[in-house]
Structure formats: C-alpha cells, structure tokens
Amino acid sequence: MLPDHEIGAALDQVFRQSRPRLLAFLAARAGGDLTAAEDALSDAFAAALDQWSHSGIPRQPEAWLISVAKRRLIDAQRRGATRLAAMDRLSQALEAASAVVDAPGEIPDERLKLFFVCAHPAIDPAVRAPLILQTILGLEAQQIAGLFLLTPAAMSQRLVRAKTKIRVAAIPFAVPPKEELAGRLDAVLDALYAAFTLSVDQGASSLAQEVTWLTQILVHLLPHEPETLGLLALMLFVTSRAPARRSPDGRFISLPDQDPRLWDDALASSAEALLFRAARGKQPGRYQLEAAIQAVHAARRRTGRIEWDAICALYAQLTALTASVGARVAWALALLEAGHHASSERLLRSLDAALLRDHQPYWAACARIQEALGQSSEALAAYRRAASLAVDPATKQWLEDRARRLEKEVP
C-alpha cells in the first residue's frame, strides 16, 4: 500500500502538467459545459487518491484519470444532469485545434491555449480574466473575488453564468488562429497580472514562477506586443526584489526599507531591456506604466534614492488610463512619500471605502497615511483591519507589530 504523500505528489504533478489538456478534452466531450467537465475531473482525482494507494500509480496516470472522468460524464448524462449538445462537432474542433496548436511555432503550453479559449469574444469581458483564473490556474472564487473587488458570492455567480453561456451558446473549445490572438490578449494579460499579484501578496512563490513562465511563453509567441513585454518586465522587476523582501528570521520588509544590494541585478537588467523593447512600439499602456514605476524603484540600486515625484507622475498617467482602484491606492502612498500629504489624504478619501472594505492594500495604505498625518486612532483601526485581511503570515505579523506600536500612543 503506497503512502499518501507519494500518491499526493504524483497527483500534484499530473494536476499541474496535464489538467488543462484533460479539462479541454472533457469540456468538448460535455458540449462546452465547463462545470460538468470540472466536476468529472475532480471526481477522477478524488477516485485516484483513494484507489492508487491500493492498486499503485498507473503507468499512464492521465489516461486513467480521463477514463474515470469520462465515465462520470456518461453517468451524469444518463441522469439527465448534462446535455451533450453538438458533441461530435465540438470534439472535432478540439482535435483540430490541438493539431494546430501542437505544431511548431504555435502556442507551446496547454494552459495558454485555454487562456485564449476562455477569452472568447462571446464571453462577457468582465468575467474573462476571472474565468481563466479559476479554470486554468485553479484559484477559488473567494481568492478571485478579492482581486476584482467583488464578494465571493457575486464572483461565483458571474463564473457560473459564464460557464452556462459557454454551454448554451456552444462556444467551441478551439484556439483561434494566431492572427486573432491579439484580439483576446487583454483578458489573458489581466489574468496573468492578477495571478501574479495574488502570488506576491500571499507569498506564493511557486504560483509566481508559474505565471512568469507563462508570460515568457506569451512574449515568445507575440514578441512585438508592447503590453506583453511590459507585463513580463513588471514581473521580473518584482521578482528581482524577492531576496530582500524577508529578513533572515522571515519578517516582512516593506519596499522603501529593503536593502537594494540584495536585489537580483541580472533580473532587474533583463526587465529594463524588456521595457526598452516595449517603449520602441510607441504604444504606452497599463503594464508598461506599471513596469516603468518598478523601474524607478529599481534605479535605487544605482542611485541610492527613490524618485518619488517621478513615481507620482507615472501613477497620474496610469490612473488616467485605467480605472484600477489599486493604482489609486498606490498613488496615494506615493504622494505621501513625496511629501504631498494633503494630496495623499484627499486622494485616499475620494475612494469608496465601502467598495474596498475587504481590500487589504487599501487598509494598509489608510493606516500608513493616517499614521503620518498624526491620526493615531484611525491608523490603529486601519492597521488592525489590514492585518485581519492579510493572508501572508509575514505581512500579517508586520501589520500587527505596527498596530501594537501605535497602541501605546492611543488613549
């Protein structure tokens, strides 16, 4: 009888490497019904966890899983839970897409294939990125909801509606021709950025590496897309600071307090080169501006100082281009660091606190700004709120330490 940890390790490897391909096959088999495909595949993984400990890991784990999952779909069909509309046509579309995609010069990663499938024009633009995050990267609705400032229930409803639309409209699981990829690129970039942001906030280095790798593949696939280059540059800038983000005893260190001598100079230089390539396209966009902000921070490893006014100017451009609340929160903090306290407070108060009630970076920014303005009681409450929302233990500890220090100043 095999120990559970061996079975778990084998299933984890299959999940990471093969889940997208298996899910795409099952979704086509289920007439584009993502929910049915996900349920069947989850049942197959659960069955493997139970049976492999007795029978051993099969020589072809993927074949075993797809066989079990197909039986689950057939059982569901017999119970009337799933209607397999236009199954043959969809299966043929999937096989044709796989043949095209597996050819040299096409998309070299199964996950990216599904990224572009989930970004189909018939799917509501607001839910394309969340659908990618759940379907391909396996994130939970609760995790995704926080990234898009929605409640978990609202996000779940959106995802269910999107999957229903795929099934009812018979949207084929077919990868578009290469010349049509650019039209779906925004949703793919948004999903990659959201997943990377989540990985950094939660200290999930493995997810960050995976998402960065997918973005590198995308740059190889679309080497002249400025925003793709900008997003990869952004990721590399942030990753270059990873060695300085924790103290030797594991405590969180905020960006202004990090020792730039610990940053990875090679990664930062690669990011700068990518950003320069993107700028040659003369099509400034969100991710190029985000990367440019990180480039100003990265320059501290040479100059020894942070040019906060330059960062504020870039945030002004960014917020004129995008409605991102996160960018406005970060801009408020940059204004504070640049010495523009009144502007910082005014910008912070212009944000909808009700909308941001569960947005941890907002409460951390409130705490920092209110503390600098001498509003100790408000800052203490904000630090406590931010700490309660923090997922990364080191970040949570840092916020709690700040709150305890302020407690001594509050009557």
KEKE-3310 file (N, C-alpha, C; in steps of 0.2 Angstrom, whole numbers, plus 5000, padded with zeros to 4 digits):
npx = (5004:5004:5011:5002:5008:5016:5006:4999:5010:5012:4999:4998:5008:5003:4991:4997:5003:4995:4981:4975:4975:4967:4955:4951:4948:4938:4928:4925:4919:4908:4900:4905:4902:4909:4907:4902:4913:4923:4918:4918:4932:4937:4931:4937:4951:4949:4945:4957:4965:4960:4960:4973:4982:4980:4980:4992:5001:4996:5004:5001:4995:4987:4979:4972:4965:4957:4949:4941:4935:4927:4918:4911:4905:4897:4888:4882:4876:4866:4858:4852:4858:4867:4867:4873:4876:4879:4891:4899:4904:4910:4920:4928:4932:4940:4950:4955:4960:4970:4979:4983:4989:4999:5008:5024:5030:5018:5006:5015:5011:4999:4991:4991:4984:4971:4969:4967:4955:4946:4945:4936:4927:4913:4910:4907:4916:4920:4921:4930:4944:4943:4937:4947:4957:4951:4948:4959:4971:4966:4961:4952:4935:4933:4947:4948:4938:4942:4952:4945:4937:4925:4911:4913:4902:4895:4905:4906:4893:4895:4904:4898:4887:4895:4900:4889:4885:4894:4891:4877:4878:4886:4900:4914:4928:4940:4956:4960:4965:4982:4983:4972:4974:4978:4967:4961:4970:4970:4962:4969:4981:4977:4973:4985:4992:4984:4985:4998:5000:4992:5000:5011:5006:5002:5013:5016:5027:5029:5017:5020:5031:5026:5017:5025:5033:5023:5020:5032:5032:5022:5027:5037:5028:5021:5031:5031:5022:5019:5012:5013:5027:5029:5022:5029:5041:5037:5034:5047:5055:5048:5051:5064:5067:5064:5074:5076:5064:5061:5067:5082:5076:5063:5054:5043:5048:5046:5045:5052:5061:5069:5085:5094:5105:5103:5095:5092:5102:5104:5091:5084:5090:5087:5073:5073:5078:5068:5057:5062:5062:5048:5044:5049:5039:5030:5017:5010:5004:4994:5002:5015:5017:5015:5027:5036:5035:5040:5053:5058:5059:5069:5080:5086:5095:5106:5107:5104:5093:5075:5065:5052:5043:5044:5038:5025:5021:5020:5010:5000:4998:4995:4983:4975:4973:4968:4955:4958:4957:4967:4978:4976:4976:4990:4995:4991:4999:5012:5011:5011:5024:5032:5030:5018:5007:4993:4988:4989:4980:4968:4966:4965:4953:4944:4941:4930:4926:4917:4916:4929:4930:4935:4948:4964:4976:4971:4967:4979:4986:4978:4981:4995:4995:4987:4993:5005:4999:4997:4985:4981:4972:4963:4973:4977:4965:4964:4976:4974:4963:4968:4978:4969:4964:4975:4984:4996:5008:5019:5017:5005:5010:5019:5010:5003:5013:5015:5003:5003:5013:5007:4997:5002:5002:4989:4975)
npy = (4994:5011:5025:5040:5052:5050:5047:5059:5067:5062:5065:5078:5082:5078:5086:5099:5098:5092:5095:5106:5101:5089:5094:5102:5092:5085:5096:5098:5086:5087:5095:5108:5112:5118:5117:5104:5097:5101:5095:5082:5079:5082:5073:5062:5064:5063:5049:5043:5047:5039:5025:5023:5021:5008:5000:5005:5017:5021:5016:5026:5039:5050:5044:5035:5044:5052:5042:5038:5050:5052:5042:5047:5058:5052:5045:5056:5061:5051:5052:5064:5075:5082:5089:5084:5094:5095:5087:5079:5088:5098:5090:5087:5100:5102:5093:5097:5110:5106:5100:5110:5119:5111:5111:5116:5133:5137:5140:5135:5129:5121:5127:5140:5139:5137:5149:5158:5152:5154:5168:5171:5181:5180:5179:5187:5202:5206:5195:5187:5186:5182:5169:5163:5162:5154:5142:5138:5140:5136:5143:5148:5154:5164:5169:5175:5184:5194:5201:5207:5216:5211:5202:5185:5178:5185:5184:5170:5169:5176:5168:5156:5159:5163:5150:5144:5151:5147:5134:5134:5143:5135:5138:5134:5124:5129:5135:5151:5156:5162:5175:5180:5181:5192:5200:5194:5197:5206:5201:5189:5195:5202:5192:5185:5195:5197:5185:5184:5195:5191:5180:5186:5194:5184:5177:5166:5158:5148:5149:5162:5160:5150:5158:5168:5161:5157:5169:5173:5163:5168:5180:5175:5170:5181:5192:5206:5213:5227:5228:5215:5213:5223:5218:5206:5212:5220:5209:5203:5214:5214:5202:5202:5208:5199:5193:5202:5204:5198:5197:5189:5181:5179:5189:5202:5215:5231:5239:5252:5251:5240:5233:5237:5231:5218:5215:5206:5209:5205:5200:5212:5220:5213:5215:5229:5229:5223:5232:5243:5238:5237:5250:5255:5252:5262:5263:5266:5258:5251:5240:5243:5256:5252:5244:5254:5261:5252:5251:5264:5262:5251:5258:5263:5254:5259:5273:5275:5281:5285:5291:5299:5309:5306:5294:5297:5305:5295:5287:5296:5296:5283:5281:5289:5281:5269:5262:5257:5253:5249:5255:5268:5268:5265:5276:5286:5283:5285:5299:5303:5298:5307:5319:5326:5328:5333:5331:5317:5313:5318:5311:5298:5299:5301:5288:5274:5268:5258:5250:5245:5237:5225:5225:5222:5230:5243:5246:5245:5255:5266:5265:5268:5281:5289:5287:5294:5307:5310:5304:5295:5286:5282:5277:5265:5257:5255:5248:5236:5231:5229:5219:5209:5205:5201:5188:5182:5176:5183:5196:5199:5198:5209:5220:5219:5221:5235:5240:5236:5245:5257:5257:5261:5275:5278:5284)
npz = (5000:4995:5002:5008:5005:4993:4984:4984:4979:4966:4960:4961:4952:4940:4940:4939:4926:4917:4919:4912:4898:4900:4905:4894:4885:4891:4892:4879:4876:4885:4878:4879:4892:4905:4919:4921:4916:4925:4937:4934:4932:4944:4952:4947:4951:4965:4966:4961:4972:4982:4976:4971:4981:4984:4972:4966:4957:4941:4925:4915:4921:4917:4907:4914:4923:4914:4909:4920:4922:4911:4912:4923:4917:4908:4916:4922:4911:4909:4920:4917:4920:4912:4896:4881:4869:4852:4852:4844:4834:4842:4848:4837:4833:4844:4842:4830:4834:4843:4835:4827:4837:4843:4833:4827:4831:4836:4850:4864:4876:4886:4895:4891:4879:4884:4890:4880:4874:4884:4884:4874:4862:4864:4877:4892:4894:4907:4914:4909:4913:4926:4924:4918:4928:4937:4930:4923:4931:4943:4954:4969:4970:4980:4982:4969:4969:4978:4971:4961:4968:4972:4980:4986:4983:4973:4963:4961:4955:4943:4937:4936:4927:4916:4912:4910:4898:4889:4887:4883:4872:4864:4863:4855:4860:4854:4849:4843:4826:4824:4821:4826:4840:4846:4848:4859:4869:4880:4890:4894:4898:4909:4917:4920:4926:4937:4944:4947:4955:4966:4970:4974:4985:4994:4996:4988:4980:4971:4962:4957:4950:4940:4934:4929:4920:4910:4905:4899:4889:4882:4877:4869:4859:4855:4851:4848:4854:4864:4877:4882:4883:4893:4904:4907:4910:4921:4930:4932:4937:4950:4955:4956:4968:4977:4986:4996:5002:5014:5030:5038:5048:5043:5043:5036:5025:5020:5004:5003:5014:5010:5007:4994:4989:4990:4980:4964:4952:4939:4935:4936:4926:4915:4915:4913:4900:4893:4895:4888:4875:4873:4874:4862:4853:4854:4860:4873:4888:4901:4907:4904:4910:4923:4924:4922:4933:4943:4937:4941:4955:4955:4950:4962:4966:4960:4962:4975:4980:4980:4968:4971:4966:4952:4952:4956:4945:4935:4941:4940:4926:4924:4931:4924:4913:4916:4926:4938:4955:4964:4958:4961:4975:4977:4972:4981:4992:4986:4984:4998:5002:4994:5000:4998:5007:5009:4997:4996:5006:5002:4990:4995:5003:4993:4988:4987:5002:5006:4995:4996:5007:5010:5005:5007:5004:5003:5016:5023:5017:5021:5035:5035:5029:5038:5050:5047:5046:5059:5064:5075:5081:5071:5062:5069:5070:5056:5054:5061:5054:5041:5045:5049:5036:5029:5021:5019:5031:5036:5032:5039:5052:5052:5050:5062:5071:5069:5073:5087:5091:5089:5098:5110:5109:5108:5118)
capx = (5000:5008:5009:4998:5012:5018:5000:4998:5015:5010:4993:5000:5012:4998:4987:5000:5006:4990:4974:4972:4973:4961:4949:4949:4945:4931:4924:4922:4915:4902:4897:4907:4900:4915:4906:4902:4920:4927:4916:4920:4939:4938:4929:4943:4956:4947:4945:4964:4968:4958:4962:4980:4985:4979:4982:4998:5001:4996:5009:4999:4990:4982:4974:4967:4960:4952:4944:4936:4931:4923:4913:4907:4901:4892:4884:4878:4871:4861:4854:4849:4861:4871:4865:4879:4874:4884:4897:4904:4907:4915:4926:4932:4935:4946:4956:4958:4964:4976:4984:4986:4992:5005:5013:5030:5028:5011:5006:5018:5009:4992:4987:4989:4978:4964:4968:4964:4949:4942:4944:4932:4923:4906:4910:4907:4923:4921:4922:4935:4950:4941:4936:4954:4960:4948:4948:4966:4975:4963:4960:4945:4931:4935:4953:4947:4934:4946:4956:4941:4933:4918:4910:4914:4895:4895:4910:4903:4888:4897:4908:4893:4884:4900:4901:4882:4885:4899:4887:4871:4880:4890:4906:4919:4935:4945:4961:4959:4971:4987:4982:4967:4976:4979:4960:4959:4976:4969:4959:4974:4986:4974:4973:4991:4994:4980:4988:5005:4998:4990:5005:5016:5003:5001:5020:5016:5032:5028:5012:5023:5036:5022:5014:5030:5034:5018:5021:5038:5030:5017:5032:5039:5023:5019:5036:5031:5016:5022:5010:5015:5033:5028:5020:5035:5046:5035:5035:5054:5057:5046:5054:5071:5067:5062:5079:5076:5058:5061:5073:5084:5071:5057:5050:5042:5052:5042:5049:5056:5065:5073:5092:5094:5111:5101:5091:5095:5104:5103:5084:5082:5093:5083:5067:5074:5079:5061:5054:5065:5059:5041:5044:5050:5032:5026:5010:5010:4999:4994:5008:5021:5017:5017:5034:5040:5036:5045:5060:5061:5061:5075:5085:5089:5101:5112:5107:5103:5087:5069:5062:5045:5040:5044:5033:5019:5019:5019:5004:4995:4997:4992:4976:4971:4972:4964:4950:4961:4957:4973:4983:4974:4979:4997:4997:4990:5005:5017:5011:5014:5031:5034:5029:5012:5002:4986:4985:4988:4974:4962:4965:4963:4946:4940:4940:4924:4928:4913:4919:4936:4930:4939:4954:4969:4981:4968:4968:4986:4988:4975:4985:5001:4994:4984:4999:5009:4996:4995:4978:4983:4966:4961:4978:4977:4960:4966:4981:4970:4959:4973:4981:4964:4963:4982:4984:5003:5009:5024:5014:5001:5014:5022:5005:5001:5018:5014:4997:5005:5017:5003:4993:5005:5000:4981:4972)
capy = (5000:5016:5031:5046:5058:5048:5047:5066:5070:5060:5068:5086:5083:5077:5091:5104:5097:5089:5097:5110:5096:5085:5099:5104:5087:5084:5101:5097:5080:5089:5101:5115:5113:5118:5115:5097:5095:5101:5091:5075:5079:5082:5066:5057:5065:5060:5042:5041:5047:5033:5019:5022:5019:5000:4997:5008:5023:5018:5019:5032:5042:5054:5040:5033:5050:5053:5036:5039:5056:5051:5038:5052:5062:5047:5044:5062:5061:5046:5055:5070:5081:5086:5088:5084:5097:5096:5084:5077:5094:5101:5086:5088:5106:5102:5089:5101:5115:5103:5098:5117:5122:5107:5112:5121:5140:5139:5140:5129:5127:5119:5132:5146:5138:5138:5156:5161:5150:5157:5175:5171:5187:5179:5179:5194:5204:5207:5188:5183:5185:5178:5163:5160:5161:5148:5136:5136:5141:5133:5148:5148:5161:5168:5172:5179:5190:5200:5204:5211:5220:5208:5197:5178:5175:5188:5181:5164:5169:5178:5162:5151:5162:5162:5143:5142:5154:5143:5128:5136:5146:5130:5141:5129:5124:5129:5140:5155:5157:5166:5182:5183:5181:5199:5202:5192:5197:5210:5197:5185:5198:5204:5186:5184:5200:5196:5179:5186:5200:5187:5176:5191:5196:5179:5174:5160:5159:5143:5152:5167:5157:5148:5164:5172:5156:5158:5176:5172:5160:5173:5185:5172:5169:5188:5196:5213:5216:5231:5226:5208:5214:5227:5214:5202:5217:5221:5203:5202:5219:5212:5196:5204:5211:5194:5191:5207:5205:5195:5197:5182:5177:5178:5195:5206:5221:5235:5241:5258:5249:5235:5234:5236:5227:5211:5213:5202:5214:5202:5200:5219:5222:5210:5219:5236:5228:5222:5239:5247:5235:5239:5258:5256:5251:5269:5262:5266:5255:5250:5236:5247:5261:5248:5242:5260:5263:5247:5253:5269:5259:5248:5263:5264:5250:5263:5280:5275:5285:5284:5297:5298:5313:5303:5288:5300:5307:5289:5285:5300:5293:5276:5281:5292:5276:5263:5264:5252:5256:5248:5260:5275:5267:5265:5283:5290:5281:5288:5306:5303:5298:5313:5324:5329:5325:5335:5327:5310:5312:5319:5305:5292:5300:5300:5281:5271:5264:5253:5245:5242:5235:5219:5226:5223:5235:5249:5247:5246:5262:5271:5265:5272:5289:5292:5287:5300:5313:5310:5302:5288:5281:5280:5272:5259:5254:5253:5243:5230:5229:5226:5213:5204:5203:5198:5181:5180:5177:5188:5203:5200:5200:5216:5225:5218:5224:5242:5241:5236:5251:5263:5256:5265:5282:5280:5284)
capz = (5000:4994:5007:5005:5002:4987:4979:4983:4975:4959:4958:4961:4946:4935:4940:4936:4920:4912:4920:4906:4892:4902:4906:4887:4881:4894:4891:4872:4877:4888:4874:4881:4899:4910:4926:4921:4915:4931:4942:4932:4933:4952:4954:4945:4955:4971:4965:4961:4979:4986:4973:4969:4987:4985:4966:4964:4952:4934:4920:4912:4925:4913:4903:4920:4925:4908:4908:4925:4921:4905:4915:4927:4912:4905:4922:4923:4905:4910:4925:4914:4923:4907:4889:4877:4863:4847:4855:4839:4831:4847:4848:4831:4834:4849:4839:4825:4837:4846:4829:4825:4842:4844:4828:4828:4831:4839:4857:4866:4883:4886:4899:4887:4874:4887:4892:4874:4874:4889:4882:4868:4862:4866:4884:4895:4895:4914:4918:4905:4917:4932:4921:4916:4934:4940:4926:4921:4937:4949:4960:4971:4969:4986:4980:4963:4971:4981:4966:4957:4972:4972:4986:4984:4980:4967:4959:4960:4951:4937:4934:4934:4921:4910:4910:4906:4892:4885:4886:4879:4865:4861:4861:4854:4864:4849:4849:4837:4823:4828:4819:4830:4847:4849:4850:4865:4873:4886:4896:4896:4902:4915:4921:4922:4931:4944:4947:4949:4961:4971:4972:4978:4991:4998:4997:4985:4975:4965:4958:4954:4945:4935:4930:4925:4914:4905:4902:4895:4883:4878:4874:4863:4855:4852:4853:4846:4858:4869:4884:4884:4885:4899:4909:4909:4914:4928:4934:4933:4942:4957:4957:4957:4974:4982:4991:5001:5005:5020:5035:5039:5053:5040:5044:5030:5024:5015:4998:5005:5019:5008:5005:4986:4987:4990:4974:4959:4947:4932:4933:4935:4920:4910:4915:4909:4892:4890:4895:4882:4869:4873:4873:4855:4850:4855:4862:4880:4890:4908:4910:4903:4915:4929:4924:4922:4941:4946:4935:4945:4961:4953:4950:4968:4967:4957:4964:4982:4982:4977:4965:4972:4961:4946:4953:4956:4938:4932:4943:4937:4919:4924:4933:4918:4908:4919:4932:4943:4962:4966:4956:4965:4982:4977:4970:4987:4996:4983:4986:5004:5002:4990:5004:4997:5012:5008:4991:4998:5010:4998:4985:4999:5005:4987:4986:4990:5007:5006:4990:4997:5014:5011:5001:5012:5002:5004:5023:5024:5014:5026:5041:5034:5028:5044:5055:5045:5047:5066:5066:5078:5082:5064:5059:5073:5067:5049:5054:5063:5048:5036:5047:5048:5029:5027:5020:5020:5038:5037:5031:5044:5058:5051:5052:5069:5075:5068:5077:5094:5092:5089:5104:5116:5108:5108:5124)
cpx = (5004:5006:5006:5002:5014:5012:4999:5003:5013:5004:4994:5004:5007:4993:4990:5001:5000:4983:4971:4970:4967:4955:4946:4945:4938:4926:4921:4918:4908:4899:4899:4905:4906:4913:4906:4909:4924:4925:4918:4928:4940:4936:4934:4949:4955:4947:4952:4967:4966:4960:4969:4984:4985:4982:4989:4996:5001:5002:5007:4993:4985:4977:4969:4962:4955:4947:4939:4932:4926:4917:4908:4903:4895:4886:4879:4873:4865:4856:4851:4852:4865:4868:4871:4877:4880:4891:4902:4908:4912:4921:4931:4935:4941:4952:4959:4963:4970:4981:4987:4991:4999:5010:5018:5028:5022:5012:5009:5016:5001:4988:4986:4984:4972:4963:4964:4957:4944:4941:4940:4927:4916:4905:4911:4914:4925:4923:4927:4941:4948:4940:4943:4957:4957:4949:4955:4971:4972:4962:4953:4941:4932:4941:4952:4943:4937:4950:4952:4936:4926:4917:4911:4907:4894:4899:4908:4898:4890:4901:4903:4889:4889:4900:4894:4882:4889:4895:4881:4873:4884:4897:4911:4925:4940:4950:4960:4966:4976:4986:4976:4968:4976:4972:4958:4965:4974:4967:4965:4979:4983:4974:4980:4994:4990:4983:4994:5004:4996:4995:5010:5013:5002:5008:5020:5021:5031:5023:5016:5028:5032:5019:5019:5032:5029:5018:5027:5036:5026:5022:5035:5034:5021:5025:5036:5025:5019:5019:5012:5023:5033:5026:5025:5040:5044:5036:5043:5057:5054:5050:5062:5072:5066:5067:5079:5069:5057:5067:5076:5080:5064:5052:5049:5046:5048:5047:5054:5062:5070:5080:5093:5100:5109:5097:5095:5096:5102:5095:5082:5084:5089:5076:5068:5075:5072:5057:5056:5062:5052:5040:5045:5044:5028:5019:5010:5004:4999:5001:5015:5022:5019:5024:5038:5041:5040:5052:5063:5063:5068:5081:5089:5095:5108:5113:5107:5097:5081:5066:5055:5041:5039:5038:5026:5016:5017:5012:4998:4993:4993:4984:4972:4969:4968:4960:4952:4961:4964:4979:4982:4977:4986:4999:4996:4997:5011:5017:5013:5021:5035:5033:5023:5006:4995:4984:4984:4982:4968:4961:4962:4955:4941:4938:4934:4926:4924:4915:4925:4936:4934:4946:4960:4974:4978:4969:4975:4989:4985:4979:4991:5000:4991:4989:5003:5006:4994:4989:4979:4978:4964:4966:4978:4971:4961:4971:4978:4966:4963:4976:4976:4963:4970:4982:4992:5005:5014:5021:5009:5005:5017:5016:5003:5006:5017:5008:4999:5009:5013:4998:4995:5003:4993:4979:4968)
cpy = (5006:5022:5036:5051:5056:5049:5055:5069:5069:5064:5076:5087:5083:5083:5097:5104:5095:5091:5101:5105:5092:5089:5101:5098:5085:5089:5100:5091:5082:5095:5108:5117:5112:5115:5107:5094:5095:5096:5084:5074:5078:5076:5061:5058:5062:5052:5040:5041:5041:5026:5018:5019:5011:4997:5000:5013:5020:5020:5025:5035:5046:5050:5037:5038:5051:5048:5037:5045:5056:5047:5042:5056:5058:5046:5050:5063:5057:5049:5061:5076:5085:5084:5089:5087:5097:5093:5083:5083:5098:5097:5087:5095:5106:5098:5093:5107:5112:5102:5105:5119:5118:5108:5117:5128:5142:5139:5134:5126:5126:5124:5138:5145:5139:5145:5159:5158:5153:5165:5176:5177:5186:5179:5186:5196:5205:5200:5184:5181:5181:5170:5159:5158:5155:5142:5133:5135:5138:5137:5147:5155:5166:5172:5177:5185:5196:5204:5209:5215:5217:5203:5190:5176:5179:5186:5174:5164:5171:5172:5157:5153:5161:5155:5141:5145:5150:5137:5129:5138:5141:5134:5135:5130:5124:5135:5144:5155:5162:5173:5185:5183:5187:5202:5200:5193:5201:5205:5192:5188:5200:5198:5184:5189:5199:5190:5180:5191:5196:5183:5180:5192:5190:5175:5167:5160:5154:5146:5158:5165:5154:5153:5167:5167:5157:5164:5176:5168:5164:5178:5182:5171:5176:5193:5204:5216:5220:5229:5220:5209:5218:5223:5209:5206:5218:5215:5202:5208:5217:5206:5197:5206:5205:5193:5196:5208:5202:5196:5190:5178:5177:5184:5199:5212:5225:5237:5247:5256:5243:5237:5232:5232:5220:5210:5210:5207:5211:5202:5208:5222:5219:5213:5226:5235:5227:5228:5243:5245:5237:5246:5259:5256:5258:5268:5261:5263:5254:5246:5239:5252:5257:5246:5248:5262:5258:5249:5259:5267:5255:5252:5264:5260:5254:5269:5280:5279:5283:5290:5297:5303:5310:5297:5291:5302:5301:5286:5289:5298:5287:5277:5285:5287:5270:5266:5259:5256:5255:5253:5267:5274:5268:5273:5287:5289:5285:5296:5307:5303:5304:5319:5328:5326:5326:5331:5320:5309:5313:5314:5299:5293:5300:5293:5279:5266:5258:5247:5241:5239:5229:5219:5227:5229:5242:5251:5248:5253:5267:5271:5270:5279:5292:5292:5293:5307:5314:5308:5295:5283:5278:5275:5265:5255:5251:5247:5236:5227:5226:5220:5207:5201:5200:5191:5178:5181:5182:5195:5204:5201:5207:5221:5224:5221:5232:5244:5241:5242:5257:5263:5260:5272:5284:5279:5278)
cpz = (5000:5000:5004:5002:4995:4982:4978:4978:4967:4956:4957:4954:4940:4934:4937:4929:4915:4913:4914:4900:4894:4902:4899:4884:4884:4893:4884:4873:4880:4885:4877:4888:4904:4917:4926:4920:4921:4936:4940:4933:4941:4955:4953:4949:4962:4971:4965:4968:4983:4983:4972:4975:4987:4978:4963:4958:4945:4930:4916:4916:4922:4910:4909:4922:4920:4908:4914:4924:4916:4908:4919:4922:4909:4910:4922:4917:4906:4915:4923:4917:4918:4900:4885:4870:4858:4849:4849:4836:4836:4848:4842:4831:4839:4846:4834:4828:4840:4841:4827:4830:4844:4839:4830:4827:4834:4846:4860:4873:4883:4890:4895:4882:4878:4889:4886:4873:4878:4888:4875:4868:4864:4873:4887:4897:4903:4918:4914:4910:4923:4930:4920:4923:4938:4936:4924:4927:4943:4955:4962:4970:4974:4984:4974:4965:4974:4976:4962:4961:4972:4978:4982:4980:4974:4961:4956:4954:4944:4933:4932:4927:4915:4908:4907:4899:4887:4883:4881:4872:4861:4858:4861:4858:4858:4849:4843:4833:4826:4826:4823:4838:4850:4851:4857:4871:4880:4891:4898:4900:4909:4920:4924:4927:4938:4947:4950:4955:4967:4974:4976:4985:4996:4999:4994:4979:4969:4960:4954:4948:4939:4931:4926:4919:4909:4902:4897:4888:4879:4874:4868:4858:4851:4854:4852:4850:4864:4876:4886:4887:4892:4905:4912:4913:4921:4933:4936:4938:4949:4959:4959:4964:4980:4987:4997:5004:5012:5024:5036:5044:5050:5040:5037:5031:5019:5010:5000:5010:5016:5006:4998:4984:4987:4983:4968:4953:4940:4930:4932:4928:4914:4909:4911:4902:4889:4890:4889:4876:4868:4871:4865:4851:4850:4856:4869:4883:4898:4911:4909:4908:4922:4930:4925:4930:4944:4943:4939:4952:4960:4953:4956:4969:4964:4960:4971:4984:4978:4974:4965:4967:4954:4946:4953:4949:4934:4934:4940:4930:4919:4926:4928:4913:4910:4925:4938:4950:4965:4964:4960:4972:4982:4976:4977:4991:4993:4984:4993:5005:4998:4994:5003:5001:5011:5002:4992:5001:5006:4993:4989:5001:4998:4985:4990:4995:5007:5001:4992:5004:5015:5007:5005:5010:5004:5012:5026:5022:5019:5032:5040:5033:5034:5049:5053:5047:5055:5069:5069:5079:5076:5061:5063:5071:5060:5049:5056:5058:5043:5038:5047:5041:5026:5026:5022:5028:5040:5037:5037:5051:5058:5053:5059:5073:5075:5073:5084:5096:5093:5096:5110:5115:5108:5115:5125)
residu = (MET:LEU:PRO:ASP:HIS:GLU:ILE:GLY:ALA:ALA:LEU:ASP:GLN:VAL:PHE:ARG:GLN:SER:ARG:PRO:ARG:LEU:LEU:ALA:PHE:LEU:ALA:ALA:ARG:ALA:GLY:GLY:ASP:LEU:THR:ALA:ALA:GLU:ASP:ALA:LEU:SER:ASP:ALA:PHE:ALA:ALA:ALA:LEU:ASP:GLN:TRP:SER:HIS:SER:GLY:ILE:PRO:ARG:GLN:PRO:GLU:ALA:TRP:LEU:ILE:SER:VAL:ALA:LYS:ARG:ARG:LEU:ILE:ASP:ALA:GLN:ARG:ARG:GLY:ALA:THR:ARG:LEU:ALA:ALA:MET:ASP:ARG:LEU:SER:GLN:ALA:LEU:GLU:ALA:ALA:SER:ALA:VAL:VAL:ASP:ALA:PRO:GLY:GLU:ILE:PRO:ASP:GLU:ARG:LEU:LYS:LEU:PHE:PHE:VAL:CYS:ALA:HIS:PRO:ALA:ILE:ASP:PRO:ALA:VAL:ARG:ALA:PRO:LEU:ILE:LEU:GLN:THR:ILE:LEU:GLY:LEU:GLU:ALA:GLN:GLN:ILE:ALA:GLY:LEU:PHE:LEU:LEU:THR:PRO:ALA:ALA:MET:SER:GLN:ARG:LEU:VAL:ARG:ALA:LYS:THR:LYS:ILE:ARG:VAL:ALA:ALA:ILE:PRO:PHE:ALA:VAL:PRO:PRO:LYS:GLU:GLU:LEU:ALA:GLY:ARG:LEU:ASP:ALA:VAL:LEU:ASP:ALA:LEU:TYR:ALA:ALA:PHE:THR:LEU:SER:VAL:ASP:GLN:GLY:ALA:SER:SER:LEU:ALA:GLN:GLU:VAL:THR:TRP:LEU:THR:GLN:ILE:LEU:VAL:HIS:LEU:LEU:PRO:HIS:GLU:PRO:GLU:THR:LEU:GLY:LEU:LEU:ALA:LEU:MET:LEU:PHE:VAL:THR:SER:ARG:ALA:PRO:ALA:ARG:ARG:SER:PRO:ASP:GLY:ARG:PHE:ILE:SER:LEU:PRO:ASP:GLN:ASP:PRO:ARG:LEU:TRP:ASP:ASP:ALA:LEU:ALA:SER:SER:ALA:GLU:ALA:LEU:LEU:PHE:ARG:ALA:ALA:ARG:GLY:LYS:GLN:PRO:GLY:ARG:TYR:GLN:LEU:GLU:ALA:ALA:ILE:GLN:ALA:VAL:HIS:ALA:ALA:ARG:ARG:ARG:THR:GLY:ARG:ILE:GLU:TRP:ASP:ALA:ILE:CYS:ALA:LEU:TYR:ALA:GLN:LEU:THR:ALA:LEU:THR:ALA:SER:VAL:GLY:ALA:ARG:VAL:ALA:TRP:ALA:LEU:ALA:LEU:LEU:GLU:ALA:GLY:HIS:HIS:ALA:SER:SER:GLU:ARG:LEU:LEU:ARG:SER:LEU:ASP:ALA:ALA:LEU:LEU:ARG:ASP:HIS:GLN:PRO:TYR:TRP:ALA:ALA:CYS:ALA:ARG:ILE:GLN:GLU:ALA:LEU:GLY:GLN:SER:SER:GLU:ALA:LEU:ALA:ALA:TYR:ARG:ARG:ALA:ALA:SER:LEU:ALA:VAL:ASP:PRO:ALA:THR:LYS:GLN:TRP:LEU:GLU:ASP:ARG:ALA:ARG:ARG:LEU:GLU:LYS:GLU:VAL:PRO)
# end
